[in-house]
Amino acid sequence: QVQLVESGGDLVQPGGSLRLSCAASVNIFSISAMGWYRQASGKQRELVATISTGGSTNYPDSVKGRFTISRDNDKNTVYLQMNSLKPEDTAVYYCNADLPNLYCTSTGCYKPGHYWGQGTQVTVSS
């Protein structure tokens, strides 16, 4: 499977900033949309940001203007820059890849579907 490894989660104060990273084991950015989700304690997992294969981004109103998703194809890494953090942003953040079709490389093939990172904890508290 495509492996996604997340990092960057931390404890920050309200109003602070944090940058999350998601390193993919395979360069799939040309065919797979990428996204960030979060799940707060006792709540359902929700979409935070997406970036299409063409580079278009989308955000829910709850984070629009504060969060920015980006990617670096050379590093096989997608980022989530979070600014003006609020206590309600506290959650486990997950990286996601939506592979639409079977993807084969010289080293193997990867089945379509969603791939998830292990999650990284972000805590916003004073």
N, C-alpha and C positions, 0 to 999 in steps of 0.2 A: 504494500500500500504506500501511498504518498504519506510521508511523515512530516508533521508540522511541529516545530519546537518553539514555544513561546518564552519570552523573557521580558523583564523590565517592570514587573509589578512591584509595588512598594507601598509603604505608608507615607502619605503626604498630607499636608494641611490644606484646609479649604482655600481655594484661590491659587493653589499651586499647579504645577505642570508635571507631566509624566509622559514618557515615550515608550510604547510597547513595541516589541519586535517579534516577528514570526518568520522563522527560517524554514524553507521548504527543502525537502531532500531531492526533489526533482523540479526542474524549471518548467512549470506548467502555466506560467502567466499569459502566454500567448493564446491559450485555449480555455483557461479556467478563470472565472470570476473569483475574486477573493473577498472575504468579509471578516468583520469582527462582530462577535456577539458577547453579551454579558448576562450573568445570572446572579442576581442578588439573593441573599438568604430568604428562603420562603417564597420566592417569586419564580415565574417562568423565565426561561431564556429569551432574551430579546435582541433584535438586530440593532447594532450600533452604527455600522458603516459598511459600505460595499464599494468595490472598484471593479469595473468591467474590464474585459480584455482590451478594450479601446482606451481605457483610462478614465472613463466617466465615473463619477463618484455620487453616492447618495447617502443621506443621513436622516434619521428621524428628527423631529422638532426638538426633542429633549437634549440633543447634543449638537445640533446644527449651529455653526459659528464658533464652537469650542473645540470640536474634534476634527482631525484631518487624517484621512487614510491615504497612504502612498505606497509605492513599491519600487524596488530596485532589481531589475531583471538580472543584472550582472551578479548580484549577491543572492539571488533567489529569496529575497526577503521582502515582506510586507510590513509596514509600520502603522502605528496608530499614535498620532500626536494628540495628547489631551491637555488642554489648557483650561484655566478658570474652573478647576475641579470643585465639585460640590459633594457634600456628604452622601447625597443620593446616588452618586456615581460609584459608590462602594459596591463591588461585586467581583466575581471571578470572571475574567475576560478570556474568551476563546477565539482562536483563529480558525477560519473555515475556508476550505477550497471547494468549489462546486465544479466538478469535472463532468462535462456534459456527455462525453463519449469515451469509448475505450481509447486509451493513449498508450502507444507503444514506442519505445526507444530501443537503442541497441542493447540495452541491459535488461529490458523486460517490459511488461505491459501492466497498465493500471486500469482497473475497472472504473466505470463511471459512478458518480454519486458524490456524496459529501464526505469530506475528510476534515477531522477536527484535531486541534492541538490539545494539549493536556490541561490548559487553563493556567492563568496566572492571577494571583490575588492583588487587587487594587483596593486599598483602604484609604478613605479620605476622612480625616478626623483631626480635631484640634487637641 
